[in-house]
Amino acid sequence: MTTPLALHLLKGALTSPTKRGPYAGARLPQDTLTLPAAAPGPEHVRRYARVCGHDPRADTLPPAYPHVMAFPLATRLMARRDFPFPLLGLVHTRIELTQQRPLARTERIGLSVHTENPAAHRRGTTFDVVTRAESDGEVVWHSRSTYLCRHSGSTPDAEPRQSAPPQDAPRAGARRQDARPQELEPLPSGETWSLPAGLGRRYAAASGDRNPIHLHALTARAFGFPRALAHGMWTFARCLAAHEADSGGRAEGIGFAEADFRAPVFLPARVVHAADQDTGAFELRGTGERPRIHLTGHVSPCTGSRGETATRSA
């Protein structure tokens, strides 16, 4: 983890207790944070690929890796004093990403991050963190992460909302409120993965996300959890890696992916990956007679007909 990221996390931890609301009607910062174009560090990419199940020798970036590259920007923005919600305690509920083409690991990528769409939720307030990656002036990758700030005083019957996409964002179809409704028939079971107690520390070392709830049972208990939790973005990335493997290891097999994080995975754990290659649906669930659903999602190929044409910066 780089020193600037560590400082942003520390600042977020220190400012969180001062952000006590009221959260209803909160205004998000209107500015956009950017990073100049740079190629990712080869060893960092290999480390991330190994822990998430991608081929560490591939020539292309794992589909979710730009999220890791932009994580310091997002953390810096959410740690600011003018950001209305406390960084500690935010719940990542949803992720969707679009890549217009496979990105080379040597490619110089510029990044930008902003927040938008605060909305009432039955458990508090949600907002989106929007990330764009550009190469030679072209938007080649775009993501939207939805976070929940849990608090009292929320509307009991409020439901998660569909947010309007930014006007300049490449989109891959209309956003769904739920990547896979729970009432559908279970997907056919695939591999069972054994997740060790130290998985959170391995992913933290590769991604920089050192939230204490993911590192040790002791630090997780300080936040009310019985054991450390797997990172939601690891579960998402691992499912994308499984899809790539089932598609013959082709990076161009993923153009759009979305997932809803339904329930935490407490470490250590055994989970079942299930997927339907015909529809692109996937899920991660527990074992046993009544398995708990941890993640549901959907993936579609990278084709010229899927989504809008990438925009070019002025």
N, C-alpha and C positions, 0 to 999 in steps of 0.2 A: 504494500500500500504506500502510495507516495505521500510525502509530508503535507502538501496542500490538502489532499483528501482527508488525512487524519485531522488536520486543523478544522476543516469544515464539519466533520463529525463531532469533534469536541465542542465547537461553537454551537452546533445544533443541540447537543446534550445540555449545554449550559443555558441556552435561551429557552428551551422547552418549558421549564417550570414557570417562566414569566408569561407564557401565552395561555392565559386562562379564559379566554373568550371575552364577551359573547361571540360565538362562531356563526350564528345565523346572520346572513347578509354580509359575511366577511368578503373583503375585496382582495383579490390576488394582485401581486405585482404585475405591471403591464409591460415591463421590459423583457428582452430576450438576451440570454447569455450565450456567448459563442466561444469556440476554440478554433484557432487557425488550422488549416489543413496540415495533417501529419500522418505518417504511416504508423500503424501499431507496432509495438515491440514484438519481434518474432518469438522470443521466449515466453512472453506473456500470453500470446495467442496459443502457443503449444500447450502451456500449462492449463489454460482454460479449456482447450479442446480435450485434453486428457481427462480432466475431472468431469466433464459433461458428456463424454462418450463419443465425441467427434474424432475423426481421423487427424491426429496431430501433424501428419505429413502432407495434408491437403494443401493445394495452392490457393484456396478460397477461404474467406472468413466464415466461421460459424454464423448462421443467420441472426442470432441474438447478440453477437459480440459488440456491435455498435452501441447497444444499451450499456454495456460495461464501459466502453470508451467515454460515454457521456455521463456516467454516474457521478464523477466529481462535479460536473456542472449542475446537475439536478440537486445534489446535496448542498452545494454552495447556495443555490437559490432558496431551498427550503430551510436553510439554517439562518437566513437573514432575519434581522429584527422586524422588517416590514412584512415578512411572510406571516400570515395570521395563524397558522396551525403549528402545533409543536411537532418537531421532527420525530422525537421519541413517541412511540405509540401509534404512528400511522400504519394502516393496514393496506397492503397492496392487494387489490381485489381483482384486477383484470389487466391484461396486456394484449395488444394487437400490434402487429408489425407488417410492413410491406417492403419488399426489396424489388427494385425494378430489374435487377440482374445480379448474378453472383459478384461479390466484391473480392478483388484480389487481396491477398494478405500484405502485399507490398504497396497497395494503393494509398495515396494521400487523401485523407478524408477530413473535411471540415464539419464541425458539429455546432448545432444550436439547440437550445432548450428554452421553453417557456411554459407557463401554467395557464390554464383556462377552465371555464365551465364549472365553477362552484355550484353545487346543487344540494338541496335537502335530500336526506336519505332517512329511512326509518330508524337507523342506528346513529345518525349524526349528520355529517356533511361530506360529500365527495368532491373531488376535483381531479383534473387531468394534468399530467406532465407530458408534453409533446416534444419529441426529439426528431430532428432532421439531420441527415448526413448528406453532404454534397461532395461531388467529385468533378473537378473542372467546370464548376458552375451549374451542374445538373444535380437535382435531388434524386439520389439513388436508393435511399433507405429512409423510412419514416416509421415512427412508433408512437403509440398513445398508451400510457399507463394510468390507470385509475386508482386513486388512493382514497381511503376512508379515514376521516378523523372522527372517532367515536366520542360522543358527548351527550349529556342529558339535554332535554329541551327540544329534541328533534321531533318531527311530525311522525306519529306512530304508523300512519298508513302510507307514508311516502315510499316510493319505490325507486330503485336505481333508474336513472334517466338515460336516454339516448342523447349523446352530445353531438352538436353540429361540428363537422370537420372544418379545420382551417381552410380558407379559400384556396391557398396555394399548396395544399397537401395532396400528394398522390394517394388515391384511395382504391381499395380493392373490394368494391361492393359495399352495400349498406351495412352499417354496424349493427350487430345483433345484441340484444340485451343479455343474451345467454348463449355461450358458444355451443352448448348442447343441453337442451332441456332434460330435467331429471326423469320425466315420465317416459322417455324413450327406452326401448329394450336395451339391456346391457350389451356392450360391444364384446366381440369375441376376445377371450383372454389370450395374451401373448406371453412375453417373458416375465418372470418374477425377479425383481431386483432386491438384493440385500444391501441396505444402506447402513454403513457403520456409524458409530457415535461421533466420530471425528469428521464426518462429511462436511458439516458446516464450516469447520476450520479450513478444510482443503478448498472449498469454494470461496471462502473469504480471502484466502491467500491469492487466488486466481482472479477474483473480481474486485477486490477492495471493499466489499460490503461486509464490514465487521460489526454489524449490529449484534449486541451481546446476547440476544435471545437465540442466536444461531451457533454460538461458540462453545458453551459449556452448560451442563445442567445447572451448575451453581449460579451462573449469571442469568440463565433463563428463569430460574425460580425467583430471582429478584423482581421479575416483571410478571409473576403470577403463573408461569408455565411449569409443569412438572419436570420436563426435560427440554433439552435443546431442540429447536425446530430446524428442519431443512429449509433452505432458502426457496421461496416460491419460484424465483427465476431459475434456480437449478432444476427444479422439476419440469419447468417449461422447456429449458434448453435440452434436458435429457430426452424428453419426448420428441423434440425436433431431430435430435441425433438419431433416435430410433427410426424415425420416418425416413431420414436420409439413407440409413443402412438398408431399410426395406425397399428403397428406390434404387438400390445399386450404388449408393454412396455418391449420388450426383447432387452437387450443391444447387443446381438449377431446378431441383425438385421442389423447392420451397420458394414461393413468391409472396404468399400471404399466410399469416398464422395468427391465431387468436386463442386465448385461454382465459377461463375464469378460475380463480383460486378459491376453492370451496371449503377446505378444511386443512389445518396444519398437519404436517408429517412429523411426528415426534421421533427423535433418533435415540437408539438405533431402531430400524424398522424393516419390514418386508412389504413390498408393494408390488402390485401387478400392473403392467402396462398393457393396455388394450387399444386396438386400433382397427379401423376399417379402411383399407387402402382404396376402395372404390369411392367412398364418400369423403375421405380425408378426416373423418372424425377420430378423436383419440381421447383417452382418459387415463388417469392414474388412480388406482383404488387399493384399498387394503386387502388383506387376506381374511379367510374365515367365511362362515355361512352368510353373514350380513356385512359385507365389506363396506367400509366408509369411502365415499368418493372424495378424493383430495383435489383433483383437477379435471376439468373437462375442456376440450378444445377442438379446433378445426384447422386444417392446413389445406392450401391449394397451390397449384403449380405456378411457376413464374412464366407467364405468357403475355404477349402483347395485348391480348384482348381483355386481360384481367386488370381492372383498375384504370385510372386515368393516366395519360402520358405524363411523364415526369416533367415538372416545370423547370425553367431555367431562371436563375437569379438575374435581376436587372443589372 
